[in-house]
Amino acid sequence: MMAIVRAACRKNLQSLRQFSIENLKRDISFRQGSVKNFTLYSQSCLTSRRSSSEIESFKQGLPRRSGTSQCSRGITQMVDTRPSREPYSCGGITPAATSLRKFSTSENTEEARESMEYDVVIVGAGPSGLAAAIRLKQLCQENNADLSVCVVEKGAEVGAHILSGNVFEPRTLNELIPNWKELSAPVRVPVTEDKFWFLTEKRAIPLPSPFNNHGNYVISLSELVRWLGTQAEELGVEIYPGFAASELLYEDNGRRVAGIATNDMGRAKDGSKKENFQRGMELRGRLTLLGEGCRGSLSEIAIKKFNLREQAGSQHQTYALGIKEVWEVDASKHRPGFSLHTVGWPLNTKTYGGSFLYHMDNQQVAVGFVVALDYKNPYLIPYEEYQRFKQHPSIRPFLEGGKVIQYGARTLNEGGIQSIPKTAFPGGALIGCSAGFLNVPKIKGSHLAMKSGMLAAETAFAALSKDTSQQPSMDEYWSSLKSSWVWKELHQARNIRPAFEHGFLAGMTIAGLERYITRGRLPCTLKHGKPDNECTEPADLHKPIPYGKPDGVITFDLLTSLYRSNTNHNHDQPAHLRLRDPSIPEKVNLAKFAGPESRYCPARVYEYVPDENDKLKLHINAQNCLHCKACDIKDPLQNIQWTVPEGSGGPGYSLM
């Protein structure tokens, strides 16, 4: 009987996912021609220097939607015109019937919602979530036990929303899957050269490399998590890509998390039900692990609801925005394993950030730029700073003759150990970047994220194995983290990022002291400054930054880059980017800060456009969203709330 119930549940979930995919296909079909034509035309405009009136005339001919800005009509939905990829398979593995406890229907004032129960529900098929799932199933095998484990992922497939540098430290992978080489993990290119440059506008000054990347690998994290997904499925983990976890479920009068619910499918922009409306699913778990990545929406809710920062005595989190491209270069320029990091130009001495350039395999090069989101000048545009960086005379030769094959952006945690909240809460835990596990000086976090997932899995297994009437607790996870090498590593690196609050020279001095002399043993711990959103200064204290026009060869306009991210959303759904107060953009952001959301967003989601009275109003192109979360972080008054769209929406990364 239980097998029949599970089959019915799986069928419902697959039907919901197929529904989302079909909606995306319909939206693609509606917009495909105009998007492709506009992209090609905009490129030709760059090379032929067409007049602005000619360009505007062409834009006027694109399909119009009420309230959409001139530069985005017909292109707010960027489309991949190549054949669609095969959806990620769940593998058809079904755990033993004894591990499935209940299938039910929850009563709701609107409509009943189906429910499935698991021992452990994991949100996010990233490094931490999949490491946790794998470790849980390994412990089941080692102890002849059986726990049901489910992973829900908002991307259309595992890896679709994963973006990272990435020079990968295999320490945790060695612990989790010691024979990963024999199993053909996509970790193939060892670091062979490790360079570090300080850039001026015209020169590159070599410095001793602080990264110590010997034994590390240049990888695509998207590819690695897809491989981890197959390993998890083979162990019996159920993975459901294409489902966005939109809310936490509670029990015990809201004092304990009891799982998650996925988004409804088939709601129109105004929230009404379309003909193909389907209610979301409840995935209930005895324990719930949140591995959503940096600034996860459910993770932020849990942190606030259970006062996790206050319990740990931690500071606010600080963030940076990373922008990345993957290039295909000529074989004569390809140096597999070459790693380069830079600091300095084009950023000024008061803005923290830098770049990376890694040679992968298959003649591919990952190049990116990171800007800390505590920058002060509201006229700064991270995307344009990245375009300037690529034109440096020491950087441009790496890319000349090549072509961009993928683009993306994502925020990353920079707060370090000072900003990690308590990771355990009633009914669950935070893992990976949801909690903030990133070693900023190393520019690495995947190994820390995976280790946190493993530690959480070990605590969860022990708690669920106890023969007791009490609810399983994750408190031991918090203790095990603080006694692990994860905590030691982060403690040693704790002072380097906040040192740059005092400027570049002070930051580099303290970083050198901590790296080469005290090795993280300074008797004090530096504090972070104000939260990132409070660091933005009024526009009248700054001058606009003159950015050059893209050349279409090394530098590109933003919409051309966005096309390369394979970003798709069903256009007829409620906006997942919400304003807490609709009047603030014009009254505060535009009037005081010159509309910074139109600049920090790496996907042109936010634009100020004239209304019928020629007054500038904020327009939100939610379809363009890369799920980077910069708006949720940097908005001056925290007026923008990022929530999940329908499952399967967002970028479609494969090499990031």
C-alpha positions, 0 to 999 in steps of 0.5 A, a space after each residue: 500500500 505504501 508503495 502505491 501511495 509513494 507512486 501517486 505522490 511522485 506522479 503528482 510532483 512530476 506533473 507539477 514540474 512538467 506543468 512549470 516546464 510547459 509554461 516556460 516553453 509557451 513563454 519562450 515561444 511567445 518571445 523568442 523571435 523578438 529577443 533573438 532579433 533584438 540581441 543581434 541588432 544591438 550587437 550590430 549597433 555597437 559595431 556600426 555606431 548607429 544613431 540613438 534614433 535608429 536604435 530607438 526606432 527599432 525598439 519601438 517595433 518590439 512587442 509592448 506590454 503596459 508599463 514596460 520600459 523602452 529598453 526592455 520591451 520584448 526582452 525582459 524574458 531572455 531566452 535560450 534558443 538552443 534545443 532544451 536540455 533534458 530534465 534531471 532524472 530522479 532515478 526512480 529509486 524508492 526507499 523502503 516502504 518503512 521509511 515513508 510514514 504518511 501521505 496526507 492532505 492538509 486542510 487550507 482555507 483556500 484549497 487542500 494541499 497534498 502532503 508527503 512525510 520524510 525523516 529529513 527534508 533538505 532544501 537546496 541541491 547544492 554542495 551542502 545539501 547533497 553532502 548532507 543527503 549522501 552522508 545520511 544514506 551512508 550512515 544508514 548503510 553503515 548502521 543497517 538503518 533506513 531513513 527517508 531523505 528528500 532534496 528539493 531544488 528550485 532550479 530546473 535541474 540540479 546545478 542550474 542555479 549553482 555559480 562559484 569561482 571555482 578553485 576547489 579544495 577537495 578536503 571534504 570530498 576526500 572525507 565524503 567519497 574517498 574514491 571520487 577519482 575512480 567514480 569519475 568526479 568532474 574534478 580533473 584539472 589540478 592548479 598548476 600556476 598560482 598568480 596574484 597581481 596588484 593592478 594599476 590602470 596600466 600595469 600589473 604588479 606581481 605579489 606573493 600569492 597568499 592562496 596556497 592552491 597546491 593540491 586544489 583543482 579548477 572545476 565547474 561547481 555546477 558540474 560537481 553538484 550534478 555528479 553529487 546528485 547522481 551519487 545521492 540518488 544511487 544511495 536512495 535519496 529522492 531529489 526533486 528539481 524544479 520545485 521552489 520551497 516557498 514557506 516553512 511549515 510549523 508545529 507545536 504552535 509555531 515553535 518548531 519547523 516541521 518541513 516546507 511547502 512548495 510554490 503553487 503553480 498556475 497563478 496569474 500575475 494578479 494572483 488569480 488561478 489560471 485554468 491549469 492551477 495546481 496547489 503546491 505540495 507539503 514536504 514534512 520532515 522530522 528534521 529540515 535542513 536549509 541549504 539554500 545558499 547565500 541569503 536563502 529566503 527560508 533561512 533568513 526567516 528561520 534566523 529571525 524567527 528563532 533569534 539565531 544571531 542573538 543566540 550566537 552573539 554574532 554580527 550581521 552578515 556582510 556580502 559581495 556580488 560576484 559576476 562571472 563569465 566562462 570563455 572558450 579561448 584559442 588552444 594556443 592561449 589555454 593553460 589548464 590549471 592556471 590561476 590568477 587573482 587580482 586586487 586594485 584597479 578598477 576599484 578605488 582604495 575604499 571599495 573592497 573587491 578583486 578578480 579571478 581568472 581560472 583555466 579549466 579544461 576543454 579550452 575554457 576559462 572562468 573569469 570573474 569580478 567581485 565587488 563588496 556590497 558595502 561600497 558607498 558610491 550609489 553611481 557604482 555599477 558592478 557589472 560595468 566595473 567588470 567590463 572595465 577590468 577585462 580591458 586592462 592591458 594585462 587581462 585583455 590578451 587572455 580573452 582576445 580571440 575567444 568567445 563567451 559561452 556563459 554568464 551569471 552572477 551571485 552574491 556571496 557571504 563575506 562576514 566570516 565567523 563573526 557573522 555566523 548565526 547559531 546553526 541549529 533551531 527547533 526542527 532543523 538546521 542551517 547548512 552551507 552558505 545559508 549560514 555563511 560558511 565562506 573563507 574570504 581570504 581563500 575565496 573558497 567555501 564549497 569545502 566548508 559548505 560540504 563539511 557543514 552538511 556532513 556534520 548536520 547529517 551526522 547529528 540528524 542521524 544520531 537524533 533520529 536513531 534515539 529510542 525516545 519520545 522526545 522530538 529530535 534535536 539538532 543542537 549537537 550540530 552547533 557544538 560539533 561545528 565549533 569543535 571542527 576544523 571548519 571553525 578553526 579555519 574560519 577563526 584564523 581568517 576572521 580579521 582579514 575582511 573587516 580590516 579593509 573597513 579602514 581602507 586598502 592599505 590598512 587591509 593589506 597590512 593586516 592581511 599580510 600580518 595575519 597571513 604570514 606572521 601571526 597566522 590568525 592568532 591576534 588576541 583581538 577580533 575585528 568587527 564589521 562596520 554598518 550593514 551593506 544597505 546602510 553604507 550607500 551614501 547620498 548621491 550628492 556626495 558623489 559624482 557619476 562614474 563615466 563608463 565606456 561603451 561595450 565593444 562587442 568583443 571583450 566587453 558587452 552590454 548587459 542584456 547580451 550577457 543576460 541572454 547567455 545566462 539561459 534565464 527563463 521565467 514564466 512571464 504570467 506569474 506573481 512577481 517574486 520581487 516585492 516592495 514592502 512600501 511602493 512609494 519608497 523607490 521614488 521618494 527615497 531611492 531615486 530622490 536621495 540615492 539616484 536609484 541605485 537598484 538600477 545599477 547594482 542589479 546585474 540583470 537589469 531587473 530594476 529600471 526607472 522609466 517615465 510615466 504618462 506625466 514624464 515622472 520617473 517610476 520604478 519598473 521591475 522586470 522580474 523575468 530577468 532575475 538571476 536569483 543573485 539576491 543583491 537587491 534583497 541585500 543592498 536596497 538602502 531601506 531594505 524595501 525589496 523582498 526577494 521571494 521564490 518564483 515558480 519552480 524551474 524559473 531562473 538561470 540555467 547554468 551548466 558550466 558555472 
